[in-house]
């Protein structure tokens, strides 16, 4: 909820013409933002899809697992329970598989620990926000399983996901293609 509140404050003067894009773990935050402020469209990009009233941890216990095989390699938890990448090679293989070495190294250098709260706190939504929602995924994503995306987008969002021929970070590997797609969704 803290991430969503921060995003909502940052968008305070943006007006009603906002498209919220949630990437990866940001998929847990994006629908909260769309519920808290006027939003024209919600886009989940290679992201997790929360279930109202349930936590990610609960979802992981009951399956199906949203993560691709090996997605947990190269990460640890700190004393606050935050997950962080310790292995640049693993992060490059999983998060930046279709990026050049320089782009992957620069992206790894900007990674920060991910808070535990969004993963353990139940999603505060009672229902999915009444906002048009699109799911965009990378067909070669090594973090979020493409098979999980196809099933989950249909089951939870009642949408057919849009495919990009990319890995987990198309904003780095295919920025022009992603920009055209997002611009089209923004209408």
C-alpha positions as CSV (number, residue, x, y, z in Angstrom):
1,X,0.0,0.0,0.0
2,X,2.9,2.3,0.7
3,X,4.1,2.0,-2.9
4,X,0.7,2.8,-4.2
5,X,0.3,5.8,-1.9
6,X,3.7,7.2,-3.1
7,X,2.8,6.7,-6.7
8,X,-0.6,8.4,-6.2
9,X,1.0,11.4,-4.6
10,X,3.5,11.6,-7.4
11,X,0.6,11.6,-9.9
12,X,-1.4,14.2,-7.9
13,X,-1.3,16.9,-10.6
14,X,-1.3,14.5,-13.6
15,X,-5.1,14.8,-14.2
16,X,-7.3,12.0,-15.3
17,X,-5.4,11.0,-18.5
18,X,-3.1,8.5,-16.9
19,X,-2.0,5.1,-18.0
20,X,-0.5,3.1,-15.1
21,X,2.1,0.5,-16.1
22,X,3.2,-2.0,-13.5
23,X,6.3,-4.1,-14.3
24,X,7.2,-7.3,-12.5
25,X,6.5,-6.9,-8.7
26,X,4.9,-3.5,-9.7
27,X,2.0,-5.6,-10.9
28,X,0.9,-5.9,-7.3
29,X,1.0,-2.0,-6.9
30,X,-0.5,-0.8,-10.2
31,X,-4.1,-1.9,-9.6
32,X,-4.0,-0.2,-6.2
33,X,-3.0,3.1,-7.9
34,X,-5.8,2.6,-10.5
35,X,-8.3,2.2,-7.6
36,X,-7.0,5.2,-5.7
37,X,-7.0,7.8,-8.5
38,X,-8.5,8.4,-12.0
39,X,-6.8,6.1,-14.4
40,X,-7.6,5.7,-18.1
41,X,-5.9,2.3,-18.5
42,X,-3.9,-0.2,-16.4
43,X,-1.1,-2.2,-18.1
44,X,0.6,-5.1,-16.4
45,X,4.0,-5.6,-18.1
46,X,5.6,-9.0,-17.3
47,X,4.0,-8.5,-13.9
48,X,2.4,-10.3,-11.1
49,X,-1.4,-10.2,-10.8
50,X,-2.8,-9.8,-7.3
51,X,-5.9,-11.5,-6.1
52,X,-8.1,-9.1,-4.0
53,X,-7.9,-10.1,-0.3
54,X,-4.9,-12.4,-0.7
55,X,-1.2,-12.0,-0.4
56,X,1.4,-13.1,-2.9
57,X,2.8,-15.5,-0.3
58,X,-0.6,-17.2,0.0
59,X,-0.9,-17.5,-3.7
60,X,2.6,-19.1,-3.9
61,X,1.7,-21.7,-1.3
62,X,-1.5,-22.7,-3.2
63,X,-0.1,-22.4,-6.8
64,X,0.2,-22.3,-9.6
65,X,3.7,-20.8,-9.4
66,X,4.0,-17.6,-11.4
67,X,7.7,-17.8,-11.6
68,X,9.7,-19.4,-14.4
69,X,12.0,-22.3,-13.4
70,X,15.2,-21.0,-11.9
71,X,13.8,-17.5,-11.4
72,X,15.0,-17.4,-7.7
73,X,18.7,-18.0,-8.5
74,X,21.1,-15.3,-7.5
75,X,18.9,-13.6,-4.9
76,X,19.0,-13.4,-1.1
77,X,17.1,-11.7,1.7
78,X,18.5,-9.1,4.1
79,X,17.8,-8.6,7.8
80,X,14.5,-6.7,6.9
81,X,13.3,-9.6,4.7
82,X,13.9,-7.7,1.5
83,X,14.9,-9.7,-1.5
84,X,17.9,-8.5,-3.5
85,X,20.1,-9.7,-6.3
86,X,23.7,-10.8,-5.3
87,X,24.7,-12.4,-8.6
88,X,25.0,-10.1,-11.6
89,X,25.3,-13.1,-13.9
90,X,22.0,-14.6,-12.7
91,X,20.2,-11.3,-12.8
92,X,21.4,-10.8,-16.4
93,X,20.3,-14.3,-17.4
94,X,16.9,-13.9,-15.7
95,X,16.0,-10.3,-15.9
96,X,18.0,-9.0,-18.9
97,X,18.3,-12.1,-21.1
98,X,17.9,-10.3,-24.3
99,X,19.8,-7.1,-23.4
100,X,23.3,-6.4,-24.4
101,X,26.0,-6.7,-21.8
102,X,26.4,-3.0,-21.2
103,X,22.6,-2.5,-20.7
104,X,22.4,-5.5,-18.4
105,X,25.3,-4.2,-16.3
106,X,23.8,-0.8,-16.0
107,X,20.4,-2.2,-15.1
108,X,21.9,-4.5,-12.5
109,X,23.8,-1.5,-10.9
110,X,20.4,0.3,-10.4
111,X,18.6,-2.7,-8.8
112,X,17.5,-2.1,-5.2
113,X,16.1,-4.5,-2.5
114,X,12.4,-5.2,-2.9
115,X,10.3,-4.7,0.2
116,X,8.7,-7.7,1.8
117,X,5.4,-6.0,2.6
118,X,3.9,-6.1,-0.9
119,X,4.5,-9.8,-0.9
120,X,3.1,-10.7,2.5
121,X,0.3,-8.2,3.0
122,X,-3.1,-9.2,1.5
123,X,-4.1,-7.2,-1.5
124,X,-6.5,-4.5,0.0
125,X,-8.7,-4.5,-3.1
126,X,-12.2,-5.9,-2.8
127,X,-12.4,-6.4,-6.5
128,X,-10.3,-5.5,-9.6
129,X,-10.5,-1.8,-10.4
130,X,-13.1,-0.8,-13.0
131,X,-10.4,0.3,-15.4
132,X,-9.6,-1.2,-18.8
133,X,-6.7,-3.6,-18.2
134,X,-4.1,-5.0,-20.6
135,X,-1.5,-7.6,-19.8
136,X,1.7,-7.5,-21.9
137,X,4.3,-10.2,-21.5
138,X,7.6,-11.4,-23.0
139,X,7.5,-14.7,-24.7
140,X,11.0,-15.4,-23.5
141,X,10.6,-14.1,-20.0
142,X,12.8,-16.1,-17.5
143,X,11.2,-14.5,-14.4
144,X,7.5,-14.7,-14.9
145,X,6.3,-17.8,-16.6
146,X,4.6,-17.2,-20.0
147,X,2.4,-20.2,-19.4
148,X,1.3,-18.7,-16.1
149,X,0.6,-15.4,-17.8
150,X,-1.6,-16.9,-20.4
151,X,-3.7,-18.8,-17.9
152,X,-3.8,-16.0,-15.3
153,X,-4.7,-13.2,-17.7
154,X,-7.7,-15.1,-18.9
155,X,-8.7,-16.4,-15.5
156,X,-8.3,-13.3,-13.3
157,X,-8.5,-10.4,-15.8
158,X,-10.7,-11.9,-18.6
159,X,-8.2,-10.7,-21.2
160,X,-6.0,-12.2,-23.8
161,X,-2.4,-11.1,-23.1
162,X,-0.4,-9.3,-25.7
163,X,2.9,-10.9,-26.6
164,X,6.3,-9.2,-27.1
165,X,9.2,-11.2,-28.5
166,X,11.3,-10.3,-25.5
167,X,12.5,-11.3,-22.1
168,X,11.5,-9.9,-18.7
169,X,12.6,-6.3,-19.4
170,X,11.3,-5.2,-22.8
171,X,11.7,-1.5,-21.8
172,X,15.4,-2.1,-22.0
173,X,15.7,-4.7,-24.7
174,X,12.9,-3.5,-27.1
175,X,12.1,0.1,-26.0
176,X,10.8,1.3,-29.4
177,X,8.5,-1.7,-29.9
178,X,7.2,-1.3,-26.3
179,X,6.7,2.4,-26.7
180,X,4.6,1.9,-29.9
181,X,2.5,-0.8,-28.1
182,X,1.9,1.4,-25.0
183,X,1.2,4.5,-27.2
184,X,-1.4,2.4,-29.1
185,X,-3.0,1.3,-25.8
186,X,-3.1,4.8,-24.6
187,X,-5.1,5.7,-27.7
